[in-house]
Amino acid sequence: MAPVYFTPGPAQLYPTVAQHLQNGLDKQVFSLSHRSQAFKDLYRKADEGLRALFNLPQGYAIYFTGSATEIWERSLQNLTAQSSFHLVNGSFSKKYLSHAQWLGRQAQAVQVPFGEGFDIDALAVPQEAELLAITQNETSSGVCMPVQDIHALRTYFPEPLLSVDMVSGAPYAALDFSKVDMAFFSVQKGFGLPAGLGVWLVNERCREKAAQLEGQQYTGGHYSIASLQEQYTQFQTPCTPNVLGIYLLAHVVEDLLAKSIAVIRQETEAKALKLYSFLEESALFSPFVQKPQHRSPTVVVANVEGRPAAEVITALKTQGLVVGSGYGAFKDRQIRIANFPAVSEADVDQLLIALKKL
Ligand SMILES: *Cc1c(COP(=O)(O)O)cnc(C)c1O
């Protein structure tokens, strides 16, 4: 039996990926010119699928990049001249902040300890912030920001552009895109695809701001919003894109829609409930995130008590169950379990049986 990957990225591939890959090879899709009508049709298919999956309002554009990391940089280059504000509660939100600092922006942040979320009602965002950057799901600590909190940010702080890193929360997170300005993800986490493709969802407010700044500063050149948008209106890309990634994404999104996003959300919550209930009762493990409302349904982080986490990881691996290690300083004390759509309830049950025997 092939192992099951509960790692939070790269992650278990969605079960239909192998068949789609073979079909793509059979149809010689990966030799197609990216200027051909067939490619435009593929981009359109991905676009329509993602619009339906996320219930995207009119006016949103969907651009493809190389990674989510690239979108951190491009969003700051295109959408800020001076300042950004970041909610930092782990390694990924901190990296978004670092990109702003590298670009010389006056980047400010509110930071809470690893494993904690934010009290939205107590938040203050400086007037001058052009972009408010949040991480919907901190893959490093297993803390998620409830979507209602993200929506409330728009009410509290209507001015700054609201940018949502949803890399390890998509497609589960039921974000109302009319209450944010941009969001992004890469495909090797919740979509269960091979790495190497970033997806950037961008509304008109962002395009207006980018147009104001165009010509005044470096915007990322070929991957400026202006350039991406110009190409997008023809379902084209500024350079040869990851056709393999786009092809697999278009087809897996079709599969997710056939199953229905509501069912995927229910299944995610049911599996998360099983995992957290186990952690709460276990003597060997405990949930790292204390506040239940901040516990991520998609990336479950557990403390390992009384023995090195590496022992647990190795023991599981010999049974064909691959879980992630703790992040950074927590490597020796924690494990991370991805609960993405590619992981079935039967997979989770099998993992729970193995965890109980440890
Ligand atoms: C993995 C991850 C990223 C980075 O994605 P890349 O595809 O490696 O650029 C960014 N944000 C979050 C929350 C992530 O989990």
The ligand as an ORCA input file, in Angstrom:
! r2SCAN-3c Opt
* xyz 0 1
  C       2.900     27.104      2.017
  C       2.430     28.456      2.338
  C       2.876     29.590      1.631
  C       3.927     29.515      0.579
  O       3.513     28.793     -0.552
  P       4.555     28.551     -1.744
  O       3.745     27.836     -2.766
  O       5.670     27.726     -1.178
  O       5.039     29.873     -2.190
  C       2.349     30.813      1.968
  N       1.443     30.947      2.932
  C       0.986     29.900      3.643
  C      -0.018     30.117      4.715
  C       1.474     28.622      3.361
  O       1.015     27.566      4.061
*
